[in-house]
């Protein structure tokens, strides 16, 4: 083998720091260390420019450096509360029912039966209004939207009357598919990579997907022994879609072509309170009752989807686990929230707690974590951002209703405060003056941290202060006796 080719094979095992050091040894080593193939592989390994070809950039070393600098700037903006905030609002008088997000797409359903879709990647884009089947049939009054989901190709909405509409996200003003169930859809799931929809009506679980010609077919129709509480599609590219469903104290794995669903977890009298799945694992919160409470209280159990074996058991709390997030964080971290007001993060490699934060006095309703931060939402309407290593709260934002949904990536954060009461007293949506109705509607907030940190106008309102006010809230604190307004002594 030629020495140059042999040296490249050795250099491909080095990281960016080691390649930089090798480039300082000699001219020949510098030529090797700055080979475009090496830096192209480092970009893909670091998660940048995924799907790009080697010819897409004239200098992959510069591309990696720019990507790292942008990520560091966004992390600084997160910590310093520098960014822009926008409220994704609809018409007055509509109460928010459900919210879902996929990358930059945000979908919301309302009590009016309307569905709205935003593309947050484009700052000047307005919401699109997909037409439901009820609008085409001129059905009045239109039923409430109970569930919404979205991925890259389709958006889905389920209604109180058991109907379900599917739209294309590219040109989706008219439904491309419609279903009518006999009962209300209690749970809805959508694949993250395919236009495959799964619904649960009572104890019946159904999975539908279009064929090569675009005709929708039922892939799976299963009757479980108990009503379904949680329903999730297993993410990832796979030849056959998989669905994980929890029904009271049991968790099942369903796939097309199976005669009977495969039972992953079943402990009589110990109901499952929350559920999340990855490509290979399922994490569920188990409420322990009776004699089992003496064995450390409620737990989070992690099962392998391939073998069905229990891989990890973490947590020990007297309160019920209300939310668990395993899909969005690093492979070894599990974030969960509890009724005991605490947000916890566990390291599944050791089973130990990586963070335990006293967060929300009405219980934790939503949580997500990555390798350095935690974002949690509570029943009192508070959204908190935490630094994981120090366990310190970076900032918080408050709205009236419980936080039912949280999603973030490196540069954006989407939160939804969804009301419990859909028909509040004294807030009729047919009133002429709807200003008093604002407190009942719920709100969707979109935070963008990819702005220029040097721009003063992009400081979030939670930390703005003129230092001339007599009081403030949280980070918006001003001096009780501002020194710049004191008159000079005579």
Number of C-alpha atoms within 10 A of each C-alpha: 5 6 8 11 11 10 13 16 12 9 18 16 11 15 12 16 8 12 21 14 12 20 16 12 10 10 11 12 18 16 12 19 25 17 17 18 16 22 23 23 15 20 22 14 11 12 12 16 16 10 8 12 9 14 11 10 14 10 15 22 20 12 17 21 13 12 17 15 12 15 15 13 17 23 19 14 21 23 16 16 22 27 24 17 18 13 13 20 16 18 7 13 23 22 28 30 26 23 27 23 22 15 15 17 17 24 24 26 26 26 23 17 24 22 25 20 23 18 19 21 12 9 8 8 10 13 17 16 14 22 18 23 19 16 14 10 8 10 10 9 10 18 19 20 25 24 23 29 25 28 23 17 15 23 27 26 25 29 24 18 17 18 21 25 22 25 22 20 19 10 12 18 14 16 20 14 17 16 12 14 15 9 13 18 23 22 21 24 24 26 24 19 13 18 20 21 24 24 24 26 20 19 15 17 23 19 24 20 20 16 9 7 6 10 10 16 12 14 18 20 20 18 15 18 12 14 18 22 22 21 25 23 25 25 19 15 12 11 6 9 23 22 26 24 26 27 21 20 18 22 26 20 23 24 19 18 11 12 11 13 19 15 15 21 21 16 13 11 13 18 20 27 22 22 27 22 25 19 16 13 20 26 25 27 28 23 23 24 14 9 8 12 14 10 10 12 19 25 22 24 18 25 20 18 21 11 11 17 13 16 14 15 16 20 20 15 19 16 18 22 30 22 22 27 23 23 21 18 17 13 14 13 21 27 28 29 32 26 21 19 19 22 30 21 25 20 17 18 10 11 15 12 16 17 18 16 17 13 23 24 14 16 24 31 27 28 27 27 27 18 13 13 21 24 25 27 31 29 22 19 23 22 26 19 21 21 18 20 11 10 15 12 17 16 19 18 14 16 18 17 22 25 28 22 21 23 20 21 12 15 18 21 18 24 25 30 30 26 23 14 13 17 14 14 8 9 18 15 17 8 12 8 12 13 11 12 18 14 14 22 27 23 22 22 17 19 21 24 27 19 16 14 18 9 10 11 13 19 20 17 16 17 17 16 14 10 18 15 14 11 12 16 9 10 15 15 18 17 14 12 13 13 10 8 9 8 7 5 4 3
